[in-house]
Amino acid sequence: TMFFEKTYVTAGLRDIANRVIRALNGEESENRVVSLQTGFGGGKTHTLISLFHIANAGRSLLNSAYTANLLQEGVVPNFDNAKVAVFTNNTTDVVQGRTTNEGSRTAPTSSIFKPILEQHTPSLILVDELADYCNKANGTIVGKGTLYTQTVSFLQTLTESVAAVPKCVLIATLPASATEV
């Protein structure tokens, strides 16, 4: 409630919030793999934080006057709280990972992702500052390639898995200009 009390709901935030709610409900929706692109300071991270709170609130969004202008007519969360996974380049070091090196650091296959996602729906995956992480990963050697190539392979597998699992959504932020990249 406090977060939305202090948040100005823009048309863009309202649109993405309703798209995510419909997708987490399992309703037919637009692409459930979404990239948010705006210039620096354009609200990408704030949007992810908003989606985090929306996914955790679920039906209880209806109990707050501060979220009344967030929901479009006919859009009602039919879940209590969705599972949320968050990745940000500020919390994951390309050399050490979150706390320790993750084995071979190679991308898993889709046969791993899809069953996990199916067991944990509705689910929302938030990835912030993906391009910055990839830039840093390009300097880390993994096998005959780099962590960048493994990250791209990981993301390809993840996006295909999300697209195949109803009630699952992936939102990733990317800079809107080459200068930011």
C-alpha positions in Angstrom: 0.0 0.0 0.0 2.8 2.4 0.9 4.7 1.8 -2.3 1.6 2.6 -4.5 0.7 5.5 -2.2 4.0 7.1 -3.3 3.9 6.0 -6.9 2.5 8.0 -9.8 0.8 5.5 -12.1 1.7 6.5 -15.6 -0.1 5.1 -18.7 2.9 2.9 -19.4 3.1 1.5 -15.9 -0.7 0.9 -16.0 -0.4 -0.9 -19.4 2.4 -3.3 -18.3 0.8 -3.9 -14.9 -2.4 -5.0 -16.5 -0.6 -7.1 -19.2 1.3 -8.9 -16.4 -1.9 -9.5 -14.3 -3.8 -10.9 -17.2 -0.8 -13.2 -18.1 -0.4 -14.4 -14.4 -4.2 -15.1 -14.4 -3.6 -17.4 -17.4 -5.7 -15.2 -19.7 -4.8 -15.0 -23.4 -2.3 -12.2 -23.5 0.3 -10.5 -25.6 3.8 -11.8 -25.5 4.7 -13.0 -22.0 8.4 -12.2 -22.6 8.7 -8.4 -22.5 11.7 -6.1 -22.8 11.3 -2.6 -21.3 13.4 0.0 -23.1 13.5 3.6 -22.0 16.4 6.1 -21.7 18.3 6.4 -18.4 16.0 7.5 -15.7 12.9 6.4 -17.7 11.4 4.3 -14.9 12.5 0.8 -15.9 13.6 -0.3 -12.5 10.6 1.4 -10.8 8.4 -0.5 -13.1 10.0 -3.8 -12.1 9.6 -2.9 -8.4 5.9 -2.1 -9.1 5.5 -5.5 -10.8 7.2 -7.2 -7.9 4.6 -5.7 -5.5 1.7 -6.5 -7.8 2.7 -10.1 -8.2 3.1 -10.5 -4.4 -0.2 -8.7 -3.7 -2.4 -10.6 -6.1 -6.0 -10.3 -5.1 -5.2 -7.9 -2.2 -4.5 -5.2 -4.8 -8.3 -4.8 -4.8 -8.2 -3.8 -1.1 -6.2 -0.6 -1.6 -7.5 2.8 -2.7 -4.0 3.5 -4.1 -4.1 0.7 -6.6 -7.6 1.5 -7.8 -6.3 3.6 -10.7 -3.8 0.9 -11.6 -6.3 -1.8 -12.7 -8.1 -1.4 -16.0 -11.8 -2.2 -16.1 -12.3 -6.0 -16.0 -8.8 -6.8 -15.0 -8.8 -8.6 -11.6 -6.0 -10.7 -10.2 -7.2 -14.2 -9.6 -4.1 -15.3 -7.7 -3.1 -14.6 -4.1 0.6 -14.1 -4.7 2.8 -15.2 -7.6 6.2 -16.6 -7.3 8.8 -13.9 -8.2 12.4 -14.4 -9.2 14.6 -11.3 -9.5 18.0 -10.9 -11.2 19.9 -7.6 -11.3 23.5 -6.9 -12.4 24.0 -5.1 -9.1 23.5 -8.2 -7.0 25.2 -10.7 -9.3 28.9 -10.5 -10.0 30.0 -11.9 -13.4 33.1 -13.5 -11.7 31.6 -14.8 -8.5 27.9 -15.1 -9.2 25.6 -14.4 -6.3 27.8 -16.0 -3.7 30.1 -18.5 -5.3 31.0 -19.7 -8.8 28.2 -21.9 -10.3 30.1 -25.0 -11.5 30.8 -25.0 -15.2 28.9 -21.8 -15.9 27.3 -23.2 -19.0 23.6 -22.6 -20.0 21.2 -25.3 -19.0 18.8 -27.0 -21.4 15.1 -26.2 -21.7 14.3 -29.6 -20.2 15.4 -28.1 -16.9 13.5 -24.8 -17.0 10.1 -25.9 -18.2 9.2 -28.4 -15.4 10.4 -25.9 -12.8 8.3 -23.1 -14.2 5.3 -25.4 -14.6 5.5 -26.3 -10.9 5.7 -22.7 -9.7 3.0 -20.8 -11.5 1.9 -18.1 -11.5 5.4 -16.8 -11.8 7.1 -13.6 -12.7 10.8 -13.3 -13.6 12.3 -9.8 -13.4 15.7 -9.1 -15.0 17.2 -5.6 -14.5 20.1 -4.1 -16.4 20.7 -7.1 -18.7 22.9 -5.3 -21.2 25.3 -4.1 -18.5 25.6 -7.6 -17.1 26.3 -9.0 -20.6 28.9 -6.3 -21.3 30.7 -7.4 -18.1 30.3 -11.1 -18.9 32.0 -10.6 -22.3 35.3 -10.4 -20.5 34.9 -13.7 -18.6 36.2 -16.8 -20.4 34.0 -19.9 -20.2 35.3 -22.9 -22.1 36.0 -21.8 -25.6 33.7 -18.8 -25.4 32.7 -16.2 -22.8 30.2 -15.9 -20.1 28.4 -13.5 -22.5 27.7 -16.3 -25.0 26.6 -18.6 -22.2 24.3 -15.8 -20.9 22.7 -15.3 -24.3 22.2 -19.0 -24.6 20.7 -19.1 -21.1 18.3 -16.3 -22.0 17.2 -18.0 -25.2 16.4 -21.1 -23.4 14.6 -19.2 -20.6 12.5 -17.1 -23.0 11.5 -20.2 -24.9 10.5 -21.9 -21.7 8.5 -18.9 -20.4 6.7 -18.7 -23.7 5.7 -22.3 -23.4 4.4 -22.2 -19.8 1.0 -20.4 -19.2 0.9 -18.1 -16.2 4.6 -17.3 -16.5 6.0 -13.9 -17.4 9.5 -12.6 -18.0 10.3 -8.9 -18.0 13.8 -7.7 -18.8 15.1 -4.1 -18.9 17.4 -2.9 -21.6 18.8 0.5 -22.3 17.1 2.4 -25.2 20.2 3.9 -26.7 23.6 2.6 -27.9 25.2 5.3 -25.6 23.8 3.6 -22.5 24.9 0.1 -23.7 
